[in-house]
Amino acid sequence: MIKKQRHIESMDEDEKLSSCTYASRYMTEPVPKYELPERSVSERTAYRLIRDELYLDGRPVQNLASFCSTWMEPEGDELIQQGLHYNLADEDEYPHVIKILERCVNILANLFHAPSNHSGGAVGTATIGSSEAIMLAGLAMKWNWRKRRNERGEPTDRPNIVLGNNVQVCWKKFARYFDVECKYIPLEVGRYVITPELVADAVDENTIGVCAVLGSTFTGEFEPVEEINDTLAEVNKARGFDIPVHVDAASGGFVAPFLYPDLEWDFRLPLVRSINVSGHKYGLCYPGIGWAIWRDRSWLPEELVFRVNYLGGEMETFNLNFSRPASGVLGQYYNFLRLGREGYANVMKALKRNADYIRERLVDTDQFDVLSDDRSLPLVALSVRPELPYTAFDLSHKLREKGWIVPAYTMPGNAESITCLRAVVREKMSREVADDLVEDILAATSELNRLKPGKKTTSVSSGSSDLIC
Ligand SMILES: Cc1ncc(COP(=O)(O)O)c(C=O)c1O
């Protein structure tokens, strides 16, 4: 992380050093903070110094801002620990790790209804998260668009992508890093997803693809992928385009197949040519694993795939990173074997029950409005009623006093007047924890109502750019 630091020269000697009260027991002198220490310390001392600093951070179980898993079973932990020793890039050394990776790709392609992938020939790759997967899928869309334009002798200097301005920041990064214009569809108060009509108006001959989000970062809602597919098919036909849909299923990819199996959002729709999903969100793994899956071979341009032949046979690689631990892949495969469809469905249903429970209890107080519909991610996205004397930011700050991290942020684009308070329900949240959260929210709202009767406070907005995911 790039942080503005005071220059080391301007600090006094004490500021440059790390020390602690037990220093005299384990360390004979403090260690420098910003320079490599001259001397070694024992492994126990180094461990303690770092661990004690981590205690100062929020508690993962109370962090309801993040979609990322904070807990796995000890057997998963063990495999992840073992996976740290394996470099995914060393394919010739670790062919079984690669076989496991390929099985995961096929399992996901199957789950997402990729055509004819039962024989193990699914096309996809493991990534560090959805961001990397989106970069890869975006590049594939750009290459495909350019190839088609080149074949027709048409200019290729102004590629654009059509998406809602509710997309996660990784899409903005993709567009900037890889020189693609974002054609944003603005949200409005009361509409927090894109619509097929707005997509149809926005696309043109330079559109490399449309991004539809299955599980908006802001409200958890699913964008209407099926309707977008159908409308875009008509536009493509009428205007001679071949614009694909990419589904950003970072969160929804592990939710929809289990909670709403009849919802058509994946490769069942002909224009859906690539999908990303984060294993570390509802895939129930720790941060560091995501997946990019293509409909079939024809949508992954040859030029973007690099081949190595260390294994005797030919191996293909298509990633932004080279060296990385196998941990994420092993953790994901552990969950696939351990949970199966039944286990994932049970977990997702339990998460939804808890999210519904929290939402209903809060809405019953007549202080909140619901911002997402029933068919969305298992989370609670509410706005504070405008007539109340406190804001969602006040409530978010107040909850911090009890250790809860429940972010408040303004919605993007034309919906900026709405502030959302969002609590992501994850696997570690039991009904007891949900009850504690509700009780703490209710206590906070009574205090805020008492402290600020009759007028809105002027809490500083954390803004949508601070959204943690
Ligand atoms: C819809 C959506 N897309 C992409 C991302 C980026 O995912 P990752 O953190 O796995 O890179 C997120 C993160 O929350 C997200 O919510």
The ligand as a MOL file (V3000), in Angstrom:
LIG
                    3D

  0  0  0     0  0            999 V3000
M  V30 BEGIN CTAB
M  V30 COUNTS 16 16 0 0 0
M  V30 BEGIN ATOM
M  V30 1 C -18.7050 -7.4760 -7.7820 0
M  V30 2 C -17.2360 -7.5410 -7.4800 0
M  V30 3 N -16.3620 -7.6980 -8.4820 0
M  V30 4 C -15.0460 -7.7810 -8.2690 0
M  V30 5 C -14.5320 -7.6950 -6.9860 0
M  V30 6 C -13.0480 -7.8170 -6.7790 0
M  V30 7 O -12.8250 -9.0750 -6.2380 0
M  V30 8 P -11.4430 -9.5640 -5.5810 0
M  V30 9 O -11.3960 -8.9280 -4.2320 0
M  V30 10 O -11.6370 -11.0460 -5.5030 0
M  V30 11 O -10.3300 -9.1620 -6.4760 0
M  V30 12 C -15.4070 -7.5250 -5.9050 0
M  V30 13 C -14.9040 -7.4180 -4.5300 0
M  V30 14 O -15.6530 -7.2790 -3.6140 0
M  V30 15 C -16.7940 -7.4560 -6.1460 0
M  V30 16 O -17.6810 -7.2900 -5.1480 0
M  V30 END ATOM
M  V30 BEGIN BOND
M  V30 1 1 1 2
M  V30 2 1 2 3
M  V30 3 2 2 15
M  V30 4 2 3 4
M  V30 5 1 4 5
M  V30 6 1 5 6
M  V30 7 2 5 12
M  V30 8 1 6 7
M  V30 9 1 7 8
M  V30 10 2 8 9
M  V30 11 1 8 10
M  V30 12 1 8 11
M  V30 13 1 12 13
M  V30 14 1 12 15
M  V30 15 2 13 14
M  V30 16 1 15 16
M  V30 END BOND
M  V30 END CTAB
M  END
